[in-house]
Amino acid sequence: MNDRFLRACRRQPVDRTPLWIMRQAGRYLPEYRELRSKVDFLTACRTPEIAAEITLQPLRRFALDAAILFSDIMIPLDAFDIPMTFDPGPKIDEPIRSREQVDRLRARPAGEAVPFVADTIRLLRRELDGKTPLIGFCGAPFTIAAYLVQGEGKEGFSAIKRLMYREPATLEALIEKLCESMADYLRLQIDAGIQAVQIFDSWCGILDEADYRAFALPGVQRLVNAVKDRGVPVIYFVNGAPHLLPAAVSVEPDVLGVCWRQTLDIVAAIAGPDIALQGNLDPHVLFADGPVVRACVADVLRRVEGRPGHIMNLGHGILPDTPIASVEALVEAVHIYGRVPAAVS
C-alpha cells in the first residue's frame, strides 16, 4: 500500500512528501463533466456507483497519494430532512433564523439518513484494494450553520453574524445539534472504512478570535474528541483565517490544513512540532505555465524542508477551469522536489 499520506499525518518518516488535491474529483476533469452531463449533483452524491467512479477518476490520471470521497459537506443534513438544492452551490429552502426553527430540528442517525455514504466507502475500499488511502470529511459545525442561516453561500455570511450578536443562544443551540450529527456522520464513515477524516471550517475566517473561540472552536473540539478513539488521523482545515491559527491548534488535530494566506514556515512555528501540516499552494498558481508552477511548488516545500509531517495540497479547492497540464506539473514537481534524502520507508 502507498502509505505516505497516512505516515505523514502521523509525522512519521516518508520517502517523499505525499500529495492530494482538495476537490481533486470534480469540475476540472473532462471525464467528470461528461458524467455530470447525464446526472445532477445530488444524484451523483447519493448513488454509490457514481460517487465511487468520480472519486476514482483523478487517480487514473495523476499519481496522487490519497483519494477523497466524492460528496459534499451539506449531504449529512439529510439527517435533519432539510430541503435543499444545488445551483451550483447549496440553497436552503427555509433558512434557519429563529429559535423555534432550531428547536424543531431532529436528526436521524446517519446510518439511516445517508446509508449511501457508507455504501460508497465500502465500494471504494474494494476498488482501491489497499493501494491508496481514502479520506472522508465533514463540515465544521459553524461552517454548516453559516449555510443554514444564510440559506446559500454568500461572501461574508452576514446573516449568521447578525444571529450571533442578536440571539447568541439560538446559534449555540443550532451548533450543538450540528455537533452531535456531524460526529455521528464521521463515525459512520470511519466504521465503513475511511482511513482519515478532514473537518472543513471554510467560513470560520469571518470571525474574530473571541467569537471564533466562543462559537466555532468548541464544536470542532467536540468532533476531534468524538473520533479520537477510532484511530484515524484528523485533519482540521482552517480557511481564510491566519489570525485564528494560534487558537485552531488548541484542538490538537493530527494535521492542520491551511489556506495560502500565510507561508508554511510561519504556520509551522505557530503549530509547533507535534502537529503535521497540510497545504498550501494558491490554487491560482495552476493557471501559470509549467515552470512557474514548479517554482511555486518548490517554494512551498522549501519552507517546511526537514520538518516531519507535511502533506502537499492546495490552499483551497482546485478551480473548475484549471488546466490539466498544470496539475500534471504540480504532481511532477512534488515528485521531484518532495524527495526526502535517506528517509526510512
TORFIVEX-93984 format. One record per residue (C-alpha): x, y, z; residue number from 1. Coordinates in steps of 0.1 Angstrom, whole numbers, padded with zeros to 4 digits. Example, Ala and Ser with C-alpha at 12.3 -4.5 7.8 and 13.67 -1.06 7.14 Angstrom:
BEGIN
<atom><east>0123</east><north>-0045</north><up>0078</up><k>1</k></atom>
<atom><east>0137</east><north>-0011</north><up>0071</up><k>2</k></atom>
This chain:
BEGIN
<atom><east>0000</east><north>0000</north><up>0000</up><k>1</k></atom>
<atom><east>0011</east><north>0036</north><up>-0007</up><k>2</k></atom>
<atom><east>0010</east><north>0048</north><up>0029</up><k>3</k></atom>
<atom><east>0029</east><north>0081</north><up>0025</up><k>4</k></atom>
<atom><east>-0001</east><north>0101</north><up>0033</up><k>5</k></atom>
<atom><east>-0010</east><north>0082</north><up>0065</up><k>6</k></atom>
<atom><east>0026</east><north>0082</north><up>0076</up><k>7</k></atom>
<atom><east>0029</east><north>0120</north><up>0071</up><k>8</k></atom>
<atom><east>-0004</east><north>0125</north><up>0090</up><k>9</k></atom>
<atom><east>0013</east><north>0108</north><up>0120</up><k>10</k></atom>
<atom><east>0046</east><north>0127</north><up>0114</up><k>11</k></atom>
<atom><east>0064</east><north>0095</north><up>0105</up><k>12</k></atom>
<atom><east>0093</east><north>0093</north><up>0080</up><k>13</k></atom>
<atom><east>0084</east><north>0092</north><up>0043</up><k>14</k></atom>
<atom><east>0104</east><north>0089</north><up>0012</up><k>15</k></atom>
<atom><east>0086</east><north>0118</north><up>-0005</up><k>16</k></atom>
<atom><east>0061</east><north>0144</north><up>0005</up><k>17</k></atom>
<atom><east>0026</east><north>0130</north><up>-0002</up><k>18</k></atom>
<atom><east>0002</east><north>0149</north><up>-0024</up><k>19</k></atom>
<atom><east>-0036</east><north>0151</north><up>-0027</up><k>20</k></atom>
<atom><east>-0057</east><north>0180</north><up>-0040</up><k>21</k></atom>
<atom><east>-0088</east><north>0194</north><up>-0024</up><k>22</k></atom>
<atom><east>-0117</east><north>0189</north><up>-0048</up><k>23</k></atom>
<atom><east>-0095</east><north>0166</north><up>-0069</up><k>24</k></atom>
<atom><east>-0126</east><north>0148</north><up>-0080</up><k>25</k></atom>
<atom><east>-0146</east><north>0174</north><up>-0098</up><k>26</k></atom>
<atom><east>-0152</east><north>0200</north><up>-0125</up><k>27</k></atom>
<atom><east>-0117</east><north>0205</north><up>-0138</up><k>28</k></atom>
<atom><east>-0118</east><north>0169</north><up>-0152</up><k>29</k></atom>
<atom><east>-0134</east><north>0164</north><up>-0186</up><k>30</k></atom>
<atom><east>-0145</east><north>0129</north><up>-0176</up><k>31</k></atom>
<atom><east>-0163</east><north>0144</north><up>-0146</up><k>32</k></atom>
<atom><east>-0181</east><north>0170</north><up>-0168</up><k>33</k></atom>
<atom><east>-0191</east><north>0142</north><up>-0192</up><k>34</k></atom>
<atom><east>-0206</east><north>0121</north><up>-0164</up><k>35</k></atom>
<atom><east>-0223</east><north>0151</north><up>-0148</up><k>36</k></atom>
<atom><east>-0240</east><north>0160</north><up>-0181</up><k>37</k></atom>
<atom><east>-0261</east><north>0129</north><up>-0175</up><k>38</k></atom>
<atom><east>-0269</east><north>0132</north><up>-0138</up><k>39</k></atom>
<atom><east>-0275</east><north>0160</north><up>-0114</up><k>40</k></atom>
<atom><east>-0251</east><north>0167</north><up>-0085</up><k>41</k></atom>
<atom><east>-0272</east><north>0154</north><up>-0056</up><k>42</k></atom>
<atom><east>-0280</east><north>0122</north><up>-0075</up><k>43</k></atom>
<atom><east>-0242</east><north>0117</north><up>-0081</up><k>44</k></atom>
<atom><east>-0236</east><north>0121</north><up>-0044</up><k>45</k></atom>
<atom><east>-0263</east><north>0097</north><up>-0034</up><k>46</k></atom>
<atom><east>-0256</east><north>0069</north><up>-0059</up><k>47</k></atom>
<atom><east>-0227</east><north>0048</north><up>-0046</up><k>48</k></atom>
<atom><east>-0215</east><north>0036</north><up>-0081</up><k>49</k></atom>
<atom><east>-0215</east><north>0071</north><up>-0095</up><k>50</k></atom>
<atom><east>-0198</east><north>0087</north><up>-0064</up><k>51</k></atom>
<atom><east>-0172</east><north>0060</north><up>-0064</up><k>52</k></atom>
<atom><east>-0165</east><north>0064</north><up>-0101</up><k>53</k></atom>
<atom><east>-0160</east><north>0102</north><up>-0096</up><k>54</k></atom>
<atom><east>-0137</east><north>0096</north><up>-0066</up><k>55</k></atom>
<atom><east>-0115</east><north>0073</north><up>-0087</up><k>56</k></atom>
<atom><east>-0113</east><north>0095</north><up>-0118</up><k>57</k></atom>
<atom><east>-0083</east><north>0117</north><up>-0107</up><k>58</k></atom>
<atom><east>-0063</east><north>0086</north><up>-0095</up><k>59</k></atom>
<atom><east>-0064</east><north>0073</north><up>-0130</up><k>60</k></atom>
<atom><east>-0049</east><north>0105</north><up>-0144</up><k>61</k></atom>
<atom><east>-0024</east><north>0115</north><up>-0117</up><k>62</k></atom>
<atom><east>0000</east><north>0098</north><up>-0092</up><k>63</k></atom>
<atom><east>-0018</east><north>0110</north><up>-0061</up><k>64</k></atom>
<atom><east>-0012</east><north>0097</north><up>-0026</up><k>65</k></atom>
<atom><east>-0048</east><north>0097</north><up>-0013</up><k>66</k></atom>
<atom><east>-0084</east><north>0096</north><up>-0026</up><k>67</k></atom>
<atom><east>-0111</east><north>0117</north><up>-0011</up><k>68</k></atom>
<atom><east>-0147</east><north>0106</north><up>-0010</up><k>69</k></atom>
<atom><east>-0168</east><north>0125</north><up>-0036</up><k>70</k></atom>
<atom><east>-0196</east><north>0141</north><up>-0016</up><k>71</k></atom>
<atom><east>-0205</east><north>0175</north><up>-0002</up><k>72</k></atom>
<atom><east>-0204</east><north>0190</north><up>0033</up><k>73</k></atom>
<atom><east>-0242</east><north>0195</north><up>0031</up><k>74</k></atom>
<atom><east>-0251</east><north>0159</north><up>0024</up><k>75</k></atom>
<atom><east>-0253</east><north>0149</north><up>0061</up><k>76</k></atom>
<atom><east>-0281</east><north>0174</north><up>0066</up><k>77</k></atom>
<atom><east>-0303</east><north>0148</north><up>0051</up><k>78</k></atom>
<atom><east>-0305</east><north>0136</north><up>0087</up><k>79</k></atom>
<atom><east>-0325</east><north>0167</north><up>0095</up><k>80</k></atom>
<atom><east>-0347</east><north>0164</north><up>0064</up><k>81</k></atom>
<atom><east>-0337</east><north>0199</north><up>0054</up><k>82</k></atom>
<atom><east>-0349</east><north>0206</north><up>0018</up><k>83</k></atom>
<atom><east>-0321</east><north>0219</north><up>-0004</up><k>84</k></atom>
<atom><east>-0310</east><north>0222</north><up>-0040</up><k>85</k></atom>
<atom><east>-0276</east><north>0228</north><up>-0057</up><k>86</k></atom>
<atom><east>-0274</east><north>0256</north><up>-0083</up><k>87</k></atom>
<atom><east>-0244</east><north>0252</north><up>-0084</up><k>88</k></atom>
<atom><east>-0239</east><north>0256</north><up>-0047</up><k>89</k></atom>
<atom><east>-0263</east><north>0247</north><up>-0019</up><k>90</k></atom>
<atom><east>-0296</east><north>0266</north><up>-0015</up><k>91</k></atom>
<atom><east>-0317</east><north>0261</north><up>0016</up><k>92</k></atom>
<atom><east>-0354</east><north>0264</north><up>0010</up><k>93</k></atom>
<atom><east>-0361</east><north>0278</north><up>0045</up><k>94</k></atom>
<atom><east>-0330</east><north>0294</north><up>0062</up><k>95</k></atom>
<atom><east>-0328</east><north>0288</north><up>0099</up><k>96</k></atom>
<atom><east>-0333</east><north>0322</north><up>0116</up><k>97</k></atom>
<atom><east>-0353</east><north>0315</north><up>0148</up><k>98</k></atom>
<atom><east>-0351</east><north>0295</north><up>0180</up><k>99</k></atom>
<atom><east>-0384</east><north>0279</north><up>0171</up><k>100</k></atom>
<atom><east>-0368</east><north>0265</north><up>0139</up><k>101</k></atom>
<atom><east>-0338</east><north>0253</north><up>0157</up><k>102</k></atom>
<atom><east>-0359</east><north>0235</north><up>0184</up><k>103</k></atom>
<atom><east>-0378</east><north>0217</north><up>0156</up><k>104</k></atom>
<atom><east>-0347</east><north>0202</north><up>0142</up><k>105</k></atom>
<atom><east>-0344</east><north>0165</north><up>0149</up><k>106</k></atom>
<atom><east>-0316</east><north>0144</north><up>0135</up><k>107</k></atom>
<atom><east>-0320</east><north>0108</north><up>0124</up><k>108</k></atom>
<atom><east>-0289</east><north>0085</north><up>0128</up><k>109</k></atom>
<atom><east>-0265</east><north>0089</north><up>0099</up><k>110</k></atom>
<atom><east>-0268</east><north>0052</north><up>0091</up><k>111</k></atom>
<atom><east>-0305</east><north>0057</north><up>0085</up><k>112</k></atom>
<atom><east>-0303</east><north>0091</north><up>0068</up><k>113</k></atom>
<atom><east>-0273</east><north>0086</north><up>0044</up><k>114</k></atom>
<atom><east>-0267</east><north>0049</north><up>0041</up><k>115</k></atom>
<atom><east>-0254</east><north>0055</north><up>0006</up><k>116</k></atom>
<atom><east>-0223</east><north>0072</north><up>0020</up><k>117</k></atom>
<atom><east>-0213</east><north>0041</north><up>0038</up><k>118</k></atom>
<atom><east>-0221</east><north>0020</north><up>0007</up><k>119</k></atom>
<atom><east>-0199</east><north>0043</north><up>-0014</up><k>120</k></atom>
<atom><east>-0170</east><north>0040</north><up>0011</up><k>121</k></atom>
<atom><east>-0172</east><north>0002</north><up>0012</up><k>122</k></atom>
<atom><east>-0173</east><north>0001</north><up>-0026</up><k>123</k></atom>
<atom><east>-0143</east><north>0023</north><up>-0028</up><k>124</k></atom>
<atom><east>-0123</east><north>0003</north><up>-0004</up><k>125</k></atom>
<atom><east>-0128</east><north>-0027</north><up>-0026</up><k>126</k></atom>
<atom><east>-0119</east><north>-0008</north><up>-0057</up><k>127</k></atom>
<atom><east>-0088</east><north>0008</north><up>-0041</up><k>128</k></atom>
<atom><east>-0077</east><north>-0027</north><up>-0029</up><k>129</k></atom>
<atom><east>-0054</east><north>-0013</north><up>-0002</up><k>130</k></atom>
<atom><east>-0033</east><north>0007</north><up>-0028</up><k>131</k></atom>
<atom><east>-0044</east><north>0042</north><up>-0019</up><k>132</k></atom>
<atom><east>-0058</east><north>0056</north><up>0014</up><k>133</k></atom>
<atom><east>-0093</east><north>0070</north><up>0014</up><k>134</k></atom>
<atom><east>-0102</east><north>0103</north><up>0031</up><k>135</k></atom>
<atom><east>-0137</east><north>0112</north><up>0044</up><k>136</k></atom>
<atom><east>-0149</east><north>0145</north><up>0057</up><k>137</k></atom>
<atom><east>-0175</east><north>0168</north><up>0072</up><k>138</k></atom>
<atom><east>-0181</east><north>0205</north><up>0075</up><k>139</k></atom>
<atom><east>-0173</east><north>0221</north><up>0109</up><k>140</k></atom>
<atom><east>-0204</east><north>0230</north><up>0128</up><k>141</k></atom>
<atom><east>-0200</east><north>0267</north><up>0124</up><k>142</k></atom>
<atom><east>-0194</east><north>0265</north><up>0087</up><k>143</k></atom>
<atom><east>-0225</east><north>0243</north><up>0083</up><k>144</k></atom>
<atom><east>-0245</east><north>0267</north><up>0104</up><k>145</k></atom>
<atom><east>-0234</east><north>0296</north><up>0082</up><k>146</k></atom>
<atom><east>-0250</east><north>0280</north><up>0052</up><k>147</k></atom>
<atom><east>-0282</east><north>0271</north><up>0071</up><k>148</k></atom>
<atom><east>-0287</east><north>0306</north><up>0084</up><k>149</k></atom>
<atom><east>-0277</east><north>0324</north><up>0053</up><k>150</k></atom>
<atom><east>-0296</east><north>0300</north><up>0031</up><k>151</k></atom>
<atom><east>-0268</east><north>0298</north><up>0005</up><k>152</k></atom>
<atom><east>-0231</east><north>0305</north><up>0000</up><k>153</k></atom>
<atom><east>-0225</east><north>0343</north><up>0002</up><k>154</k></atom>
<atom><east>-0194</east><north>0362</north><up>0009</up><k>155</k></atom>
<atom><east>-0193</east><north>0374</north><up>0045</up><k>156</k></atom>
<atom><east>-0223</east><north>0353</north><up>0056</up><k>157</k></atom>
<atom><east>-0238</east><north>0384</north><up>0073</up><k>158</k></atom>
<atom><east>-0270</east><north>0365</north><up>0084</up><k>159</k></atom>
<atom><east>-0251</east><north>0343</north><up>0108</up><k>160</k></atom>
<atom><east>-0232</east><north>0372</north><up>0123</up><k>161</k></atom>
<atom><east>-0265</east><north>0390</north><up>0128</up><k>162</k></atom>
<atom><east>-0279</east><north>0360</north><up>0146</up><k>163</k></atom>
<atom><east>-0247</east><north>0356</north><up>0166</up><k>164</k></atom>
<atom><east>-0250</east><north>0391</north><up>0180</up><k>165</k></atom>
<atom><east>-0288</east><north>0393</north><up>0183</up><k>166</k></atom>
<atom><east>-0296</east><north>0358</north><up>0195</up><k>167</k></atom>
<atom><east>-0263</east><north>0340</north><up>0206</up><k>168</k></atom>
<atom><east>-0282</east><north>0313</north><up>0225</up><k>169</k></atom>
<atom><east>-0301</east><north>0304</north><up>0193</up><k>170</k></atom>
<atom><east>-0268</east><north>0300</north><up>0174</up><k>171</k></atom>
<atom><east>-0253</east><north>0280</north><up>0202</up><k>172</k></atom>
<atom><east>-0284</east><north>0256</north><up>0202</up><k>173</k></atom>
<atom><east>-0280</east><north>0252</north><up>0164</up><k>174</k></atom>
<atom><east>-0243</east><north>0244</north><up>0166</up><k>175</k></atom>
<atom><east>-0250</east><north>0220</north><up>0194</up><k>176</k></atom>
<atom><east>-0273</east><north>0199</north><up>0172</up><k>177</k></atom>
<atom><east>-0249</east><north>0201</north><up>0143</up><k>178</k></atom>
<atom><east>-0220</east><north>0189</north><up>0166</up><k>179</k></atom>
<atom><east>-0239</east><north>0157</north><up>0175</up><k>180</k></atom>
<atom><east>-0250</east><north>0150</north><up>0140</up><k>181</k></atom>
<atom><east>-0216</east><north>0156</north><up>0124</up><k>182</k></atom>
<atom><east>-0199</east><north>0134</north><up>0150</up><k>183</k></atom>
<atom><east>-0223</east><north>0106</north><up>0141</up><k>184</k></atom>
<atom><east>-0216</east><north>0112</north><up>0105</up><k>185</k></atom>
<atom><east>-0178</east><north>0110</north><up>0109</up><k>186</k></atom>
<atom><east>-0182</east><north>0078</north><up>0129</up><k>187</k></atom>
<atom><east>-0203</east><north>0063</north><up>0102</up><k>188</k></atom>
<atom><east>-0176</east><north>0070</north><up>0076</up><k>189</k></atom>
<atom><east>-0148</east><north>0056</north><up>0098</up><k>190</k></atom>
<atom><east>-0168</east><north>0024</north><up>0106</up><k>191</k></atom>
<atom><east>-0174</east><north>0019</north><up>0068</up><k>192</k></atom>
<atom><east>-0136</east><north>0021</north><up>0061</up><k>193</k></atom>
<atom><east>-0125</east><north>0057</north><up>0059</up><k>194</k></atom>
<atom><east>-0088</east><north>0060</north><up>0068</up><k>195</k></atom>
<atom><east>-0085</east><north>0097</north><up>0076</up><k>196</k></atom>
<atom><east>-0111</east><north>0125</north><up>0080</up><k>197</k></atom>
<atom><east>-0109</east><north>0162</north><up>0073</up><k>198</k></atom>
<atom><east>-0130</east><north>0188</north><up>0090</up><k>199</k></atom>
<atom><east>-0137</east><north>0217</north><up>0067</up><k>200</k></atom>
<atom><east>-0140</east><north>0251</north><up>0085</up><k>201</k></atom>
<atom><east>-0144</east><north>0270</north><up>0053</up><k>202</k></atom>
<atom><east>-0160</east><north>0301</north><up>0068</up><k>203</k></atom>
<atom><east>-0145</east><north>0305</north><up>0103</up><k>204</k></atom>
<atom><east>-0124</east><north>0333</north><up>0089</up><k>205</k></atom>
<atom><east>-0154</east><north>0357</north><up>0090</up><k>206</k></atom>
<atom><east>-0150</east><north>0357</north><up>0129</up><k>207</k></atom>
<atom><east>-0125</east><north>0375</north><up>0151</up><k>208</k></atom>
<atom><east>-0106</east><north>0354</north><up>0176</up><k>209</k></atom>
<atom><east>-0130</east><north>0360</north><up>0205</up><k>210</k></atom>
<atom><east>-0161</east><north>0349</north><up>0185</up><k>211</k></atom>
<atom><east>-0142</east><north>0320</north><up>0170</up><k>212</k></atom>
<atom><east>-0133</east><north>0307</north><up>0205</up><k>213</k></atom>
<atom><east>-0169</east><north>0312</north><up>0216</up><k>214</k></atom>
<atom><east>-0189</east><north>0299</north><up>0187</up><k>215</k></atom>
<atom><east>-0167</east><north>0278</north><up>0163</up><k>216</k></atom>
<atom><east>-0138</east><north>0263</north><up>0182</up><k>217</k></atom>
<atom><east>-0158</east><north>0243</north><up>0208</up><k>218</k></atom>
<atom><east>-0177</east><north>0224</north><up>0180</up><k>219</k></atom>
<atom><east>-0145</east><north>0214</north><up>0163</up><k>220</k></atom>
<atom><east>-0130</east><north>0203</north><up>0196</up><k>221</k></atom>
<atom><east>-0161</east><north>0181</north><up>0201</up><k>222</k></atom>
<atom><east>-0157</east><north>0165</north><up>0166</up><k>223</k></atom>
<atom><east>-0120</east><north>0158</north><up>0172</up><k>224</k></atom>
<atom><east>-0127</east><north>0143</north><up>0206</up><k>225</k></atom>
<atom><east>-0156</east><north>0122</north><up>0192</up><k>226</k></atom>
<atom><east>-0134</east><north>0103</north><up>0168</up><k>227</k></atom>
<atom><east>-0101</east><north>0101</north><up>0186</up><k>228</k></atom>
<atom><east>-0107</east><north>0066</north><up>0198</up><k>229</k></atom>
<atom><east>-0113</east><north>0054</north><up>0162</up><k>230</k></atom>
<atom><east>-0075</east><north>0056</north><up>0155</up><k>231</k></atom>
<atom><east>-0077</east><north>0076</north><up>0122</up><k>232</k></atom>
<atom><east>-0059</east><north>0108</north><up>0116</up><k>233</k></atom>
<atom><east>-0080</east><north>0140</north><up>0118</up><k>234</k></atom>
<atom><east>-0072</east><north>0170</north><up>0096</up><k>235</k></atom>
<atom><east>-0086</east><north>0204</north><up>0105</up><k>236</k></atom>
<atom><east>-0087</east><north>0227</north><up>0076</up><k>237</k></atom>
<atom><east>-0089</east><north>0264</north><up>0086</up><k>238</k></atom>
<atom><east>-0097</east><north>0286</north><up>0056</up><k>239</k></atom>
<atom><east>-0091</east><north>0323</north><up>0053</up><k>240</k></atom>
<atom><east>-0080</east><north>0327</north><up>0089</up><k>241</k></atom>
<atom><east>-0043</east><north>0333</north><up>0096</up><k>242</k></atom>
<atom><east>-0054</east><north>0353</north><up>0126</up><k>243</k></atom>
<atom><east>-0071</east><north>0322</north><up>0141</up><k>244</k></atom>
<atom><east>-0042</east><north>0297</north><up>0137</up><k>245</k></atom>
<atom><east>-0029</east><north>0300</north><up>0173</up><k>246</k></atom>
<atom><east>-0065</east><north>0292</north><up>0186</up><k>247</k></atom>
<atom><east>-0070</east><north>0265</north><up>0160</up><k>248</k></atom>
<atom><east>-0040</east><north>0244</north><up>0171</up><k>249</k></atom>
<atom><east>-0055</east><north>0242</north><up>0206</up><k>250</k></atom>
<atom><east>-0080</east><north>0215</north><up>0194</up><k>251</k></atom>
<atom><east>-0049</east><north>0193</north><up>0187</up><k>252</k></atom>
<atom><east>-0057</east><north>0178</north><up>0154</up><k>253</k></atom>
<atom><east>-0033</east><north>0153</north><up>0139</up><k>254</k></atom>
<atom><east>-0029</east><north>0177</north><up>0109</up><k>255</k></atom>
<atom><east>-0036</east><north>0214</north><up>0104</up><k>256</k></atom>
<atom><east>-0046</east><north>0223</north><up>0069</up><k>257</k></atom>
<atom><east>-0042</east><north>0259</north><up>0060</up><k>258</k></atom>
<atom><east>-0050</east><north>0282</north><up>0031</up><k>259</k></atom>
<atom><east>-0024</east><north>0301</north><up>0010</up><k>260</k></atom>
<atom><east>-0026</east><north>0334</north><up>0030</up><k>261</k></atom>
<atom><east>0003</east><north>0325</north><up>0054</up><k>262</k></atom>
<atom><east>0035</east><north>0308</north><up>0044</up><k>263</k></atom>
<atom><east>0041</east><north>0274</north><up>0059</up><k>264</k></atom>
<atom><east>0073</east><north>0283</north><up>0078</up><k>265</k></atom>
<atom><east>0053</east><north>0308</north><up>0098</up><k>266</k></atom>
<atom><east>0024</east><north>0283</north><up>0103</up><k>267</k></atom>
<atom><east>0049</east><north>0257</north><up>0114</up><k>268</k></atom>
<atom><east>0062</east><north>0280</north><up>0141</up><k>269</k></atom>
<atom><east>0026</east><north>0285</north><up>0153</up><k>270</k></atom>
<atom><east>0016</east><north>0249</north><up>0152</up><k>271</k></atom>
<atom><east>0047</east><north>0235</north><up>0169</up><k>272</k></atom>
<atom><east>0064</east><north>0201</north><up>0163</up><k>273</k></atom>
<atom><east>0035</east><north>0179</north><up>0173</up><k>274</k></atom>
<atom><east>0010</east><north>0187</north><up>0146</up><k>275</k></atom>
<atom><east>0015</east><north>0178</north><up>0109</up><k>276</k></atom>
<atom><east>0008</east><north>0205</north><up>0082</up><k>277</k></atom>
<atom><east>-0012</east><north>0203</north><up>0050</up><k>278</k></atom>
<atom><east>-0010</east><north>0228</north><up>0021</up><k>279</k></atom>
<atom><east>-0007</east><north>0253</north><up>0009</up><k>280</k></atom>
<atom><east>-0002</east><north>0263</north><up>-0028</up><k>281</k></atom>
<atom><east>-0025</east><north>0290</north><up>-0040</up><k>282</k></atom>
<atom><east>-0050</east><north>0273</north><up>-0065</up><k>283</k></atom>
<atom><east>-0045</east><north>0302</north><up>-0089</up><k>284</k></atom>
<atom><east>-0008</east><north>0292</north><up>-0094</up><k>285</k></atom>
<atom><east>-0022</east><north>0264</north><up>-0115</up><k>286</k></atom>
<atom><east>-0031</east><north>0289</north><up>-0142</up><k>287</k></atom>
<atom><east>0006</east><north>0297</north><up>-0148</up><k>288</k></atom>
<atom><east>0030</east><north>0280</north><up>-0171</up><k>289</k></atom>
<atom><east>0047</east><north>0248</north><up>-0160</up><k>290</k></atom>
<atom><east>0080</east><north>0264</north><up>-0149</up><k>291</k></atom>
<atom><east>0061</east><north>0289</north><up>-0126</up><k>292</k></atom>
<atom><east>0040</east><north>0260</north><up>-0112</up><k>293</k></atom>
<atom><east>0071</east><north>0240</north><up>-0104</up><k>294</k></atom>
<atom><east>0089</east><north>0270</north><up>-0088</up><k>295</k></atom>
<atom><east>0060</east><north>0278</north><up>-0066</up><k>296</k></atom>
<atom><east>0057</east><north>0242</north><up>-0055</up><k>297</k></atom>
<atom><east>0094</east><north>0241</north><up>-0047</up><k>298</k></atom>
<atom><east>0090</east><north>0272</north><up>-0026</up><k>299</k></atom>
<atom><east>0062</east><north>0257</north><up>-0005</up><k>300</k></atom>
<atom><east>0082</east><north>0225</north><up>0000</up><k>301</k></atom>
<atom><east>0113</east><north>0245</north><up>0009</up><k>302</k></atom>
<atom><east>0095</east><north>0263</north><up>0037</up><k>303</k></atom>
<atom><east>0089</east><north>0230</north><up>0056</up><k>304</k></atom>
<atom><east>0120</east><north>0212</north><up>0044</up><k>305</k></atom>
<atom><east>0133</east><north>0188</north><up>0071</up><k>306</k></atom>
<atom><east>0101</east><north>0191</north><up>0092</up><k>307</k></atom>
<atom><east>0084</east><north>0157</north><up>0097</up><k>308</k></atom>
<atom><east>0047</east><north>0157</north><up>0088</up><k>309</k></atom>
<atom><east>0039</east><north>0177</north><up>0056</up><k>310</k></atom>
<atom><east>0012</east><north>0168</north><up>0031</up><k>311</k></atom>
<atom><east>0013</east><north>0188</north><up>-0001</up><k>312</k></atom>
<atom><east>-0020</east><north>0203</north><up>-0012</up><k>313</k></atom>
<atom><east>-0036</east><north>0234</north><up>-0025</up><k>314</k></atom>
<atom><east>-0046</east><north>0262</north><up>-0001</up><k>315</k></atom>
<atom><east>-0082</east><north>0256</north><up>-0011</up><k>316</k></atom>
<atom><east>-0102</east><north>0236</north><up>-0037</up><k>317</k></atom>
<atom><east>-0089</east><north>0233</north><up>-0072</up><k>318</k></atom>
<atom><east>-0107</east><north>0257</north><up>-0095</up><k>319</k></atom>
<atom><east>-0131</east><north>0244</north><up>-0122</up><k>320</k></atom>
<atom><east>-0112</east><north>0257</north><up>-0153</up><k>321</k></atom>
<atom><east>-0077</east><north>0246</north><up>-0141</up><k>322</k></atom>
<atom><east>-0057</east><north>0233</north><up>-0170</up><k>323</k></atom>
<atom><east>-0049</east><north>0196</north><up>-0168</up><k>324</k></atom>
<atom><east>-0013</east><north>0203</north><up>-0178</up><k>325</k></atom>
<atom><east>-0008</east><north>0225</north><up>-0147</up><k>326</k></atom>
<atom><east>-0020</east><north>0196</north><up>-0125</up><k>327</k></atom>
<atom><east>0005</east><north>0174</north><up>-0142</up><k>328</k></atom>
<atom><east>0032</east><north>0200</north><up>-0135</up><k>329</k></atom>
<atom><east>0022</east><north>0201</north><up>-0098</up><k>330</k></atom>
<atom><east>0024</east><north>0163</north><up>-0095</up><k>331</k></atom>
<atom><east>0058</east><north>0162</north><up>-0113</up><k>332</k></atom>
<atom><east>0072</east><north>0190</north><up>-0091</up><k>333</k></atom>
<atom><east>0062</east><north>0173</north><up>-0059</up><k>334</k></atom>
<atom><east>0077</east><north>0140</north><up>-0071</up><k>335</k></atom>
<atom><east>0110</east><north>0158</north><up>-0079</up><k>336</k></atom>
<atom><east>0113</east><north>0184</north><up>-0051</up><k>337</k></atom>
<atom><east>0095</east><north>0164</north><up>-0024</up><k>338</k></atom>
<atom><east>0120</east><north>0137</north><up>-0022</up><k>339</k></atom>
<atom><east>0134</east><north>0131</north><up>0013</up><k>340</k></atom>
<atom><east>0170</east><north>0120</north><up>0013</up><k>341</k></atom>
<atom><east>0178</east><north>0088</north><up>0033</up><k>342</k></atom>
<atom><east>0142</east><north>0085</north><up>0045</up><k>343</k></atom>
<atom><east>0131</east><north>0054</north><up>0063</up><k>344</k></atom>
<atom><east>0101</east><north>0039</north><up>0045</up><k>345</k></atom>
